[in-house]
Amino acid sequence: MNNSAERSRIRTAAASSILDRDTTLVLRQTKRGYELYANGDSSPIRCETWPQARRVLLSLGVPHQRLDEINSRLVEGKGLIVRRKV
């Protein structure tokens, strides 16, 4: 398995773990990509690109129609609260 596929599998597993616990997430843009935290959790899901972050958000139940708005509001270093459908 190549590194990209392995990282994708790890992100999917982490996203599934968050799905079981939280409806509020924090998304942060960094110099190296994006980090997604369950509210209050200290270990993020890391994504190198917006398409990766987008797939994780979709898998967590964030409404598709909100993704462009979320991306446009991201500012490097600042967290953005994202709510998923319940």
C-alpha positions as CSV (number, residue, x, y, z in Angstrom):
1,M,0.0,0.0,0.0
2,N,1.4,3.4,-0.9
3,N,1.8,6.3,1.6
4,S,-1.2,8.2,0.2
5,A,-3.5,5.3,0.5
6,E,-2.3,4.6,4.0
7,R,-2.8,8.2,5.1
8,S,-6.3,8.2,3.6
9,R,-7.1,5.0,5.5
10,I,-5.9,6.6,8.8
11,R,-7.9,9.8,8.1
12,T,-11.0,7.7,7.5
13,A,-10.5,5.7,10.7
14,A,-10.0,8.9,12.7
15,A,-13.1,10.5,11.1
16,S,-15.2,7.4,12.1
17,S,-14.0,7.7,15.6
18,I,-15.1,11.4,15.8
19,L,-18.4,10.5,14.2
20,D,-19.3,8.4,17.3
21,R,-18.6,11.3,19.7
22,D,-19.2,14.8,18.5
23,T,-21.4,17.0,16.4
24,T,-19.2,20.1,16.7
25,L,-15.9,20.1,15.0
26,V,-13.1,22.7,14.7
27,L,-11.3,23.1,11.3
28,R,-8.1,25.0,11.1
29,Q,-6.0,25.9,8.1
30,T,-2.3,25.6,8.7
31,K,0.9,26.2,6.6
32,R,0.9,22.4,5.9
33,G,-2.8,22.0,5.1
34,Y,-5.8,21.5,7.4
35,E,-6.5,20.1,10.9
36,L,-9.8,18.9,12.1
37,Y,-10.5,18.5,15.8
38,A,-13.5,17.2,17.6
39,N,-14.4,19.9,20.1
40,G,-12.0,19.7,23.0
41,D,-9.9,16.9,21.5
42,S,-6.1,17.6,21.3
43,S,-5.3,15.1,18.4
44,P,-6.4,16.4,15.0
45,I,-7.1,14.7,11.7
46,R,-4.5,16.2,9.4
47,C,-5.2,16.7,5.7
48,E,-2.6,18.1,3.3
49,T,-5.1,19.5,0.7
50,W,-8.6,21.0,0.7
51,P,-9.9,18.0,-1.4
52,Q,-8.8,15.6,1.4
53,A,-10.3,17.9,4.1
54,R,-13.5,18.1,2.0
55,R,-13.8,14.3,1.8
56,V,-13.4,14.0,5.6
57,L,-16.0,16.7,6.3
58,L,-18.4,15.0,3.9
59,S,-17.8,11.6,5.7
60,L,-18.5,13.3,9.0
61,G,-21.9,14.6,7.8
62,V,-21.1,18.2,7.1
63,P,-23.7,19.3,4.5
64,H,-22.3,19.4,0.9
65,Q,-23.8,22.8,0.3
66,R,-21.8,24.3,3.2
67,L,-18.3,23.2,2.0
68,D,-17.6,26.2,-0.3
69,E,-18.6,28.6,2.4
70,I,-16.4,26.8,4.9
71,N,-13.4,26.9,2.6
72,S,-13.9,30.7,1.8
73,R,-14.0,31.5,5.6
74,L,-10.9,29.7,6.6
75,V,-8.0,31.9,7.7
76,E,-4.6,30.3,8.4
77,G,-4.1,29.7,12.1
78,K,-7.7,30.4,13.2
79,G,-10.2,27.7,14.0
80,L,-13.6,27.6,12.4
81,I,-16.4,25.8,14.1
82,V,-18.1,23.4,11.8
83,R,-21.3,21.6,12.7
84,R,-22.4,18.3,11.1
85,K,-25.9,17.0,10.4
86,V,-27.3,14.8,13.2
